[in-house]
Amino acid sequence: MARTAVVTGGTRGIGAAISQALKDAGYNVVASYAGNDEAAAKFKAESSIEVRKWDVSDYDACARALGDIGQVDVLVNNAGITKDGMFHKMSKEQWYGVINTNLNSLFNMTRPVWEGMRERKFGRVICISSINGQKGQMGQVNYSAAKAGDIGFVKALAQEGARSGITVNAICPGYIATDMVKAIPQEVLNKSILPQIPVGRLGEPEEIARCVVFLASDDAGFITGATIAANGGQYVA
Ligand code: NDP
C-alpha cells in the first residue's frame, strides 16, 4: 500500500517541488497551505495533488486536519515565512509570527502524528530549516532563532524516535530559486548574492525535493538527527 505524505506549505515554492517529487515516487500526498487559494487551486489543477488549507501555527487546526487525513507515514514540515527587520526595530508581531509559523508549527504538526508512527514502528519527519538557522543572519533574528530551533527539535526528537523506526532530519537550504528569490533584481543577485555561493548559482527547488525523497525512503533508515546542508557550499558548518 502506498505511504501517505503530508507536506506543509506544499503548494508553492520548495514545498510544491517536494509534493510533486513525493507523488512521482509513489506516495499519496496531501499538500497544505495557509491562504493563497489561487496558487493552491493552480497547483492542484496542474499536479492532481490533494490540497488542504489550515494554519500550521494553530495546534487545534493541525490536530483537526491530521485527524481527517488519518495515517501519516511521512511528514514534511516545510511551511515557513519571513518578517525581516533589524532587531532594534522588530515588533512583537514580527517575532511571534515567525516563531509560531516556523518553529511552533513543528510541535503542532508532529505531535498529533507521533503516536501513530510509534505504534506502526515507521515514520519519517523531515523539517526544512535554513542556512540562516545555522549561521545567523542580520535582519533575521526571529527567523534565525526559529530555524535554529528546528535543528534542535530534530536532534532531540530523532533520539526519541530511533527505537521506533522513526527518523527525524533537517534540511538547510541556501538560496533557492523560488519566486521570493527570483524577485531579487539580477544586478543584486550578480553583485552580492552569487559571489557568496561557491557553485556560482542558486539552488533549484527540485534539488531540495530530491533530498526529501531520499530521506523519506527505506534506504535512509540509518540517517536520523542529521542536518543536511544544501547550499552550494555557501556555509560549511
Ligand atoms: P514560499 O513562500 O514560496 O511558500 C510558503 C508555503 O508555506 C506556501 O504554501 C504557504 O501557503 C505556506 N505557509 C506559510 N505560512 C503558513 C501557515 N501559517 N500555515 C500553513 N501554511 C503556511 O516559501 P519557500 O518555498 O521559499 O520556502 C519553503 C521553506 O523553505 C520555508 O520553511 C523557508 O523558510 C525555507 N527556506 C527557503 C529558502 C529559499 O531560498 N526560498 C532558503 C532556506 C530555507 P500560501 O501559499 O497559502 O501562502
Residues whose N, C-alpha, C, O or C-beta is under 5 A from the ligand:
A	BS01	NDP	G9 G10 T11 R12 G13 I14 G15 S32 Y33 A34 G35 N36 A39 W54 D55 V56 S57 N78 A79 G80 I81 T101 I128 S129 S130 I131 P173 G174 Y175 I176 T178 V181
